[in-house]
Amino acid sequence: MPTATEGVSPARDTVLALLAQRAPGKTICPSEVARVLAGGGDWRAAMPAVHDAVDTLLGEGRVALSWKGRMLAAQAGPYRIRRA
């Protein structure tokens, strides 16, 4: 039987929480999310979970990606995350 927390992604929740703290139109870096998740530990190890969460949120239409002011359709090299 599924639990109430099954399917909940800490990375997804962290992306949304950090974006909620930013002014509309402002962005966050994926590494910011990873650093929060790592809690002072190895944030690079959290990056795959962050990228997966971003892909999910992008597919849901909840976030948009950009780099140097150009909108991106998908992750491609460095990118920034903003509310869609």
Contacts in CASP RR format, 6 or more apart in sequence:
PFRMAT RR
TARGET T0000
AUTHOR 0000-0000-0000
METHOD contacts of the structure
MODEL  1
MPTATEGVSPARDTVLALLAQRAPGKTICPSEVARVLAGGGDWRAAMPAV
HDAVDTLLGEGRVALSWKGRMLAAQAGPYRIRRA
9 49 0 8 1.000
9 52 0 8 1.000
9 53 0 8 1.000
9 56 0 8 1.000
10 37 0 8 1.000
10 49 0 8 1.000
11 33 0 8 1.000
11 37 0 8 1.000
11 46 0 8 1.000
11 49 0 8 1.000
11 50 0 8 1.000
11 52 0 8 1.000
11 53 0 8 1.000
12 53 0 8 1.000
12 56 0 8 1.000
12 57 0 8 1.000
14 33 0 8 1.000
14 36 0 8 1.000
14 37 0 8 1.000
14 53 0 8 1.000
15 28 0 8 1.000
15 33 0 8 1.000
15 50 0 8 1.000
15 53 0 8 1.000
15 54 0 8 1.000
15 57 0 8 1.000
15 63 0 8 1.000
15 81 0 8 1.000
16 57 0 8 1.000
16 62 0 8 1.000
18 28 0 8 1.000
18 32 0 8 1.000
18 33 0 8 1.000
18 36 0 8 1.000
19 28 0 8 1.000
19 63 0 8 1.000
19 81 0 8 1.000
19 82 0 8 1.000
19 83 0 8 1.000
22 28 0 8 1.000
22 82 0 8 1.000
24 83 0 8 1.000
25 82 0 8 1.000
25 83 0 8 1.000
26 82 0 8 1.000
27 66 0 8 1.000
27 80 0 8 1.000
27 81 0 8 1.000
27 82 0 8 1.000
28 80 0 8 1.000
28 81 0 8 1.000
28 82 0 8 1.000
29 80 0 8 1.000
29 81 0 8 1.000
30 47 0 8 1.000
30 50 0 8 1.000
30 51 0 8 1.000
30 54 0 8 1.000
30 79 0 8 1.000
30 81 0 8 1.000
31 43 0 8 1.000
31 47 0 8 1.000
33 46 0 8 1.000
33 50 0 8 1.000
33 53 0 8 1.000
33 81 0 8 1.000
34 43 0 8 1.000
34 44 0 8 1.000
34 46 0 8 1.000
34 47 0 8 1.000
34 49 0 8 1.000
34 50 0 8 1.000
35 43 0 8 1.000
35 46 0 8 1.000
37 43 0 8 1.000
37 46 0 8 1.000
37 49 0 8 1.000
37 50 0 8 1.000
38 45 0 8 1.000
38 46 0 8 1.000
51 75 0 8 1.000
54 63 0 8 1.000
54 65 0 8 1.000
54 75 0 8 1.000
54 81 0 8 1.000
55 74 0 8 1.000
55 75 0 8 1.000
57 63 0 8 1.000
58 64 0 8 1.000
58 65 0 8 1.000
58 74 0 8 1.000
61 84 0 8 1.000
62 83 0 8 1.000
62 84 0 8 1.000
63 81 0 8 1.000
63 82 0 8 1.000
63 83 0 8 1.000
63 84 0 8 1.000
64 71 0 8 1.000
64 81 0 8 1.000
64 82 0 8 1.000
64 83 0 8 1.000
64 84 0 8 1.000
65 71 0 8 1.000
65 72 0 8 1.000
65 73 0 8 1.000
65 74 0 8 1.000
65 75 0 8 1.000
65 79 0 8 1.000
65 80 0 8 1.000
65 81 0 8 1.000
65 82 0 8 1.000
66 72 0 8 1.000
66 79 0 8 1.000
66 80 0 8 1.000
66 82 0 8 1.000
67 76 0 8 1.000
67 77 0 8 1.000
67 78 0 8 1.000
67 79 0 8 1.000
67 80 0 8 1.000
72 79 0 8 1.000
END
